[in-house]
Amino acid sequence: MAEGREERVTGGVRPTRATEIVQELEQDILNGVLRPGDRLDERQLGERFGLSRTPVREALLHLAAVGLAESEPRRGTVVAEITLPVLIEMFEVMVEIEALCARFAARRMVPARLAEIETRHAEAQEFVAAEDADGFYRANVKFHEAIYAASQNGYLERQALTLSRRLSPFRRLQLRRPRRLATSNREHGEIIAALAAADPDEAAAVMRRHVSVQGEGLVDLFRMFSGSG
């Protein structure tokens, strides 16, 4: 997917143009600039971003994969409707999947896996002082994916990756809330402490709190952007 392909640069990674298009269109959709049913025309988007249709098409495929766009007969790709009940349901499941990953990871942790998780945490910390939400988000994805892998349950890891990517626009959005980067970074430290202590119950509990906070915050953001509540 577009989100996974990044160019290496000094001090981190630079998203591809397709990824940048995805992020801009996500913001337009979540902020109400693009409304449900609006057509996402490849030619018009190519002109807007000054690109050929190939990266634009790649971006639209990603938006469809995470549920922000859908194909309609005779209309092509359009903005999908985002409903609050479905969003809440997805986060309820994500909370439990992430907690189970943390539980298994604490039970089955090996030094190399823990070192990988700590490295991803250190990378994320670099973006907190700079208040770089996009940089922190990319590092945050790698942090959570390292925990999925540490669960040593391939099926669970695949389910976690699938739902995490489905929720990626909303998880990115919530990091723009005031002080959320510092809070999320602190919670990552608490998760690592539980993993290092090989405490499955505590690891599951702190991960559940961590992801639940995201879900509750996103409900507030959704209400604000949709004008409801």
Sequence and secondary structure as in RCSB ss.txt:
>XXXX:A:sequence
MAEGREERVTGGVRPTRATEIVQELEQDILNGVLRPGDRLDERQLGERFGLSRTPVREALLHLAAVGLAESEPRR
GTVVAEITLPVLIEMFEVMVEIEALCARFAARRMVPARLAEIETRHAEAQEFVAAEDADGFYRANVKFHEAIYAA
SQNGYLERQALTLSRRLSPFRRLQLRRPRRLATSNREHGEIIAALAAADPDEAAAVMRRHVSVQGEGLVDLFRMF
SGSG
>XXXX:A:secstr
 GGG EEEETTEEEE HHHHHHHHHHHHHHTTSS TT B  HHHHHHHHT  HHHHHHHHHHHHHTTSEEEETTT
EEEE    HHHHHHHHHHHHHHHHHHHHHHHHH  HHHHHHHHHHHHHHHTTTTTT HHHHHHHHHHHHHHHHHH
TT HHHHHHHHHHHHHTHHHHHHHTTSTTHHHHHHHHHHHHHHHHHTT HHHHHHHHHHHHHHHHHHHHHHHHHH
HT  
